[in-house]
Amino acid sequence: MTLERRYAAWRQAPESEELLIEIQRRARLAAERGVTFGVKFFAELVRWEKMRLGQRTELYKVNNSYVSRIARELAELNPSLKPFFDIRKLASEREVKVDKSWLKLVNSPRRIPTVHRRRQIAA
Protein backbone atom coordinates (compact mmCIF):
# COMPACT_ATOMS: atom_id res chain seq x y z
CA MET A 1 0.00 0.00 0.00
CA THR A 2 1.41 3.38 -0.98
CA LEU A 3 1.96 6.20 1.46
CA GLU A 4 -0.78 8.21 -0.24
CA ARG A 5 -3.29 5.42 0.37
CA ARG A 6 -2.20 4.91 3.99
CA TYR A 7 -2.57 8.64 4.63
CA ALA A 8 -6.00 8.67 2.98
CA ALA A 9 -7.06 5.73 5.17
CA TRP A 10 -5.76 7.51 8.28
CA ARG A 11 -7.71 10.63 7.31
CA GLN A 12 -10.94 8.58 7.36
CA ALA A 13 -10.60 8.11 11.12
CA PRO A 14 -12.55 10.69 13.18
CA GLU A 15 -9.51 11.23 15.41
CA SER A 16 -7.48 12.47 12.46
CA GLU A 17 -10.02 15.21 11.75
CA GLU A 18 -9.99 16.27 15.39
CA LEU A 19 -6.20 16.22 15.41
CA LEU A 20 -6.03 18.37 12.26
CA ILE A 21 -8.40 20.93 13.78
CA GLU A 22 -6.28 21.09 16.95
CA ILE A 23 -3.01 21.38 14.99
CA GLN A 24 -4.55 24.11 12.84
CA ARG A 25 -5.68 26.06 15.90
CA ARG A 26 -2.22 25.91 17.46
CA ALA A 27 -0.50 26.78 14.19
CA ARG A 28 -2.69 29.87 13.85
CA LEU A 29 -1.84 30.97 17.39
CA ALA A 30 1.87 30.51 16.68
CA ALA A 31 1.57 32.35 13.36
CA GLU A 32 -0.17 35.29 15.05
CA ARG A 33 2.84 35.57 17.34
CA GLY A 34 5.31 35.09 14.49
CA VAL A 35 6.64 31.84 15.92
CA THR A 36 7.37 28.83 13.73
CA PHE A 37 7.10 25.24 14.85
CA GLY A 38 6.79 22.00 12.96
CA VAL A 39 3.55 20.12 12.48
CA LYS A 40 5.00 17.18 14.41
CA PHE A 41 5.48 19.46 17.43
CA PHE A 42 1.82 20.47 17.36
CA ALA A 43 0.71 16.84 16.94
CA GLU A 44 2.79 15.78 19.95
CA LEU A 45 1.45 18.75 21.92
CA VAL A 46 -2.13 17.62 21.24
CA ARG A 47 -1.26 14.10 22.40
CA TRP A 48 0.35 15.52 25.55
CA GLU A 49 -2.73 17.57 26.36
CA LYS A 50 -5.04 14.59 25.78
CA MET A 51 -2.87 12.49 28.09
CA ARG A 52 -2.92 15.24 30.72
CA LEU A 53 -6.72 15.26 30.57
CA GLY A 54 -6.79 11.49 31.04
CA GLN A 55 -7.90 10.68 27.51
CA ARG A 56 -6.58 7.88 25.32
CA THR A 57 -3.53 9.14 23.47
CA GLU A 58 -2.89 6.24 21.09
CA LEU A 59 -5.75 7.54 18.96
CA TYR A 60 -3.78 10.72 18.27
CA LYS A 61 -0.53 9.15 17.13
CA VAL A 62 0.83 10.55 13.89
CA ASN A 63 3.10 8.56 11.63
CA ASN A 64 6.18 10.64 10.80
CA SER A 65 5.48 10.01 7.13
CA TYR A 66 2.14 11.82 7.42
CA VAL A 67 3.55 15.06 8.81
CA SER A 68 4.41 16.51 5.40
CA ARG A 69 0.95 15.65 4.11
CA ILE A 70 -0.68 17.31 7.12
CA ALA A 71 1.40 20.46 6.54
CA ARG A 72 0.33 20.52 2.89
CA GLU A 73 -3.30 20.02 3.80
CA LEU A 74 -3.22 22.78 6.40
CA ALA A 75 -1.43 25.16 4.01
CA GLU A 76 -4.11 24.44 1.41
CA LEU A 77 -6.92 25.08 3.91
CA ASN A 78 -5.21 28.20 5.31
CA PRO A 79 -2.94 29.91 2.78
CA SER A 80 -1.88 32.34 5.52
CA LEU A 81 -0.11 29.45 7.27
CA LYS A 82 1.92 28.46 4.21
CA PRO A 83 4.92 30.71 5.04
CA PHE A 84 5.18 29.03 8.45
CA PHE A 85 5.60 25.55 7.00
CA ASP A 86 8.78 24.41 5.30
CA ILE A 87 7.15 22.50 2.45
CA ARG A 88 9.52 20.65 0.15
CA LYS A 89 8.81 18.42 -2.80
CA LEU A 90 7.60 14.96 -1.90
CA ALA A 91 9.95 12.12 -2.70
CA SER A 92 7.42 10.92 -5.28
CA GLU A 93 7.63 14.34 -7.00
CA ARG A 94 11.42 14.66 -7.01
CA GLU A 95 13.50 13.92 -10.04
CA VAL A 96 15.54 10.84 -9.34
CA LYS A 97 19.25 11.33 -9.95
CA VAL A 98 21.18 8.13 -10.31
CA ASP A 99 24.95 8.02 -10.22
CA LYS A 100 25.84 5.57 -12.94
CA SER A 101 29.61 5.86 -12.60
CA TRP A 102 29.66 2.46 -10.94
CA LEU A 103 28.55 0.93 -14.24
CA LYS A 104 32.00 1.61 -15.70
CA LEU A 105 33.51 -0.58 -13.03
CA VAL A 106 31.09 -3.39 -13.60
CA ASN A 107 31.26 -3.34 -17.40
CA SER A 108 35.01 -2.74 -17.74
CA PRO A 109 37.26 -5.61 -18.80
CA ARG A 110 38.52 -7.46 -15.81
CA ARG A 111 42.03 -8.59 -15.30
CA ILE A 112 42.23 -12.27 -14.67
CA PRO A 113 44.57 -12.95 -11.80
CA THR A 114 47.54 -15.09 -12.70
CA VAL A 115 48.84 -17.82 -10.52
CA HIS A 116 52.46 -17.43 -9.59
CA ARG A 117 54.30 -20.61 -9.01
CA ARG A 118 57.14 -20.64 -6.60
CA ARG A 119 60.41 -21.77 -7.95
CA GLN A 120 61.52 -24.89 -6.40
CA ILE A 121 65.06 -24.66 -5.17
CA ALA A 122 67.06 -27.73 -5.93
CA ALA A 123 68.48 -29.19 -2.82
Beta strands, then each sheet from edge to edge (+ up, - down):
end
